[in-house]
Amino acid sequence: MHAYAVQDSAGMVKLDAMENPHRLPAELQAELGRRLGALALNRYPDGRVNDLRRALAAYAQMPEGFDIMLGNGSDELISLLALACDVPGAKVLAPVPGFVMYAMSAQLQGLSFVGVPLTADFELDEAAMLAAIATHKPSIVYLAYPNNPTANLWDDAVIERIIEAVGAQGGLLVMDEAYQPFSSKSYIDRIARHSHVLLMRTLSKFGLAGVRLGYMMGPKALIAEIDKVRPPYNISVLNYETALFALEHQPVFAAQAAELMAQRQRLLTALRVMPGLKAWDSDANMILVRLSAKAGETDPALRVFEHLKAAGVLVKNVSKMHSLLADCLRLTVGTAQENTRLLAALEKAL
């Protein structure tokens, strides 16, 4: 293994980590600063964290009879799920390529991970998923909606059949909606149909990646069991107060998301007329592209990645993450100015 590495982005147009590129307006920065400065940092987090739980439940339109659990980013929630389900023979299953922390959390907790390849067009392979569930009887199945790094949603009917299969053999299914602010659909209006389905989100893509705050919703009894393995005081006073402040100013972040979706369409339109490149549809704030190799070339993704980097634009080279991602780069949607620089550099690279 190796530690998670963060690319050096100093002086670069940073389009590698699916962050919201917009900062708070100056007046809100000042207001937040005064609010955080008044906190009792000498005390452990208090019941104010429950105000955030209620605010997030209202924001997400959580169904009656459900509860909400907070994590230090979604990463912590994924780790706590592995810990809670760590019984002899437990397995975690997810489509691949997908979010790396599903497999990593299983590995670190000593659970087996089963990755089921997507189709060549990055759709769920229903037959393979159902066969793997029947064979391995996983304790946890993850479905990212939309997926990372492919940025696509999956067929709802297929999802329902997978959910039913997981429930029939006693497992949990986790719908990971990390990119919900940019998605055309959510599972929240269907989650109450099933007692074994959890829905996980994060405020990272909302616009608070630096705050590290994820949340998970599910039936109260189920959340109560998982909450038993949560460390005390896992959400700091700075984290929950900043998140509450952001939720009080939802229109600001909604406007940012709308602007990023407009920029996403602008990028897709431009990318699709570029020779030597294929761009997939996106329901997230990223776009997956595949580069065509020149005569005698073996690694077009690396060539274009290095050209962009030399031009001061940092993206994510995902071509070695999985065989299905061969020759692929992942482009985060940035501001209008950042996207202009990306497109100009990409045209030269091609």
GIHUZI-V331979 format. One record per backbone hydrogen bond with DSSP energy under -1.0 kcal/mol. NH is the residue of the N-H (numbers start at 1). CO is the residue of the C=O. If there is no record, write none. Layout:
BEGIN
NH:CO  NH:CO
END
This chain:
BEGIN
12:9  13:312  15:13  15:314  29:25  30:26  31:27  32:28  33:29  34:30  35:31  36:32  37:33  39:36  41:39  43:40  49:46  50:47  52:48  53:49  54:50  55:51  56:52  57:53  58:54  59:55  60:56  62:57  66:63  67:218  69:216  71:214  73:71  77:73  78:74  79:75  80:76  81:77  82:78  83:79  84:80  85:81  86:83  87:85  90:87  92:112  93:140  94:114  96:116  102:99  104:100  105:101  106:102  107:103  108:104  109:105  111:106  112:90  114:92  116:94  118:96  119:123  122:119  126:124  129:125  130:126  131:127  132:128  133:129  134:130  135:131  136:132  137:133  139:91  140:91  141:172  142:93  143:174  145:176  147:152  151:147  159:155  160:156  161:157  162:158  163:159  164:160  165:161  166:162  167:163  168:164  170:167  171:166  172:139  173:196  174:141  175:198  176:143  177:200  180:177  182:179  183:180  190:187  191:187  193:190  194:191  198:173  199:217  200:175  201:215  203:213  207:203  208:203  211:208  214:71  215:201  216:69  217:199  218:67  220:65  223:219  224:220  225:221  226:222  227:223  229:226  230:227  240:236  241:237  242:238  243:239  244:240  245:241  246:242  247:243  248:244  249:246  250:247  252:249  253:249  254:250  255:251  256:252  257:253  258:254  259:255  260:256  261:257  262:258  263:259  264:260  265:261  266:262  267:263  268:264  269:265  270:266  271:267  272:268  273:270  274:271  278:290  280:288  283:151  287:331  289:329  290:278  291:327  292:276  297:294  303:299  304:300  305:301  306:302  307:303  308:304  309:305  310:306  311:307  312:309  313:308  314:13  316:330  321:318  325:322  326:323  328:325  329:289  330:316  331:287  332:15  333:285  339:335  340:336  341:337  342:338  343:339  344:340  345:341  346:342  347:343  348:344  349:345  350:346
END
